């Protein structure tokens, strides 16, 4: 056995390239396996529920929302060779046009095919060649997991070049593979840009550092620089934030040149001249290629983007409309703890990363201490830029992970080198026990997760069992290497292994299991298919922006606004349509948006010019004329606001069109939870300063509760627990007999069960829906909240009881009347289709489609 292990060890020592190849393969498969976890649908054991989140072949739908926009573009390109829904003549040119996003009127589609779409089509072509059941969605599902296999390659080689340590390279690669900020957004199903936000800069930085390493070999140096330059040219097709890589690397090269010139006085050397060539090729060549491919303005605006990036969440004083970005969770303010925990998982790893960046100024790779600033300069600039970005929103934290992961790997490599070259027993005797104890502690703490780390997913068997086989091979090599070494080197090599375990095991343990349920599901599909097939071609879907990409993809019908256009005036108008209690106003808004879009309130339009570009005044006028007939609206415009006949008629063509597009309004269960957002925009007070904090603006809310209902001797008894403390509880009781409704608040002692007080409820209004009957009554004119109850019979005179406590400003809102009461009390908005909504707790069927009937009276 000893002889076999010796031969096994010697084989890999003599063939270092094979060992490195196997390590890279293992790192890629680890990353893939971690990202494949969502495909197992571990979020539930319910087979029926799993089926709702998968297509007819059992393959899970895409995760999140934006991936459906890219999927639609990809399908368009696959089906008819361009990204638009059609071709349209714009400024004398026939261009791809998106007729359904932000419609009407839509807008030109992108003219450059995103790399995401090209990769999806490549995977689809290969997969579909031997499996005809595969769809473009199925191919898109695996793009981030497959591309994620590349994450560790540049990290490994950069650390290995800096420290000559395979262990350090492995540590850095596994840290980035398991980073919380990157894992979810680059997992299978999240077919969006995050994987392409990080990958290019990793390879660009690696190529540039290799180019610098080969300064003595101008040919190799130019090849690596050319590769980095070509990646910069491709980057804009991967992500709009391409400029951050260009600016970071350019800044690094210029600072490094200045350092060599001023500090090292080496401006006459060949290496300096070669570095000047590298800088010129990357900076000028990259700028030229981006300008040629995308236009000079794209390059200039990109390079200057950091200036605008600093104001991403500032309310726009220029437009006067509310800024939706202030409510987007991905752009919410981040705390230091959030940055730390999401970037690398823990404060101690964060500190290790910082120490690694600092330690990279000292090189030990040649067995002696040397001062080498290039890695340190790059990493500090990289970390500073991405660290600032991380403070601007949660979605940018992942950009900070690469320099930290490299720093962690470099520190691991530095410690390994210190142990190798140090002759001091003090260092060994202090490092050995500390690393040994920490690693064993982490092994013991995470012992239960180790099987999941080794086999996080079995969805792709060849990847799962291929990974295990390769790990066994490398593990045998390492065991053989340690056993065949002399006593001193045994401890050094064992130290390296334990150091790697101590650094990566907690991160890997936190990465398993990863369960993520899609938003799109068979319940939604049923209703969206109905819209697709059963409504006119010119139909418009009005919805809150978050699911707009799903609706355009599933129905191929026009949608008012979505995740690509959420920061627009429509946030106010759609919010108003849902939050107002004036049905005529809501219908007027929907009619206007569905037919003329922004025309009535566009910049430089009639009303904006008439009000001296006052958004508040323009909104005030429109809110007056939209609920009334055309003739009344005409009189208001002419007599009250002094518009000419021609001006008034042009405005009315937009607000009271003779041939309006049909409109279908959607509600779903999660809209109840986000009511504070859409109601805030709908109740927006334009007279308040634009920078007024959101928390100081009017908004509404719904609080979900559960109750119980029973029918006894013709009287319906409903009990709703409102509050409970250690000593007392408050119960709301509703009694319905014949057509009358009564409601009381009972306070009772929780210890004895005795009633302490009984009084008429303090709710402003109580509304109860039971089947087709709705009962409502005002109880307290000064009440600030109301109670909405929906009963579902379950047999034996028992009722499943949904309860919502609503802020008073939403008790009679259009949303309340629609989603909770199925259109009760409304004349023009009717429920036409409903289906299951398994994505959020609430009523079932919880995905609802309403048809808006404009009637003809508004034309009078």
Helices and strands as residue ranges (DSSP letters): H 2-14, H 16-36, G 37-40, H 47-52, H 67-80, E 86-90, E 93-98, E 107-108, H 115-128, H 136-147, G 148-150, H 151-163, H 166-177, H 180-183, G 184-186, H 194-213, H 218-235, H 243-262, H 270-280, I 281-285, H 286-294, H 296-303, H 305-309, G 324-327, G 329-331, H 336-343, H 347-359, E 362-363, E 370-371, H 374-390, G 394-396, H 398-421, H 425-445, G 447-449, H 450-454, H 461-483, H 487-510, H 522-534, E 540-542, G 545-547, H 548-555, E 558-559, H 570-579, H 583-596, G 599-601, H 606-610, H 615-625, H 630-635, I 636-640, H 645-655, E 663-667, H 670-673, H 675-682, G 694-696, E 702-712, E 715-724, E 728-737, E 740-749, E 755-760, E 765-770, E 773-778, E 785-795, E 798-807, G 808-810, H 814-815, I 816-820, E 829-835, E 847-852, G 857-859
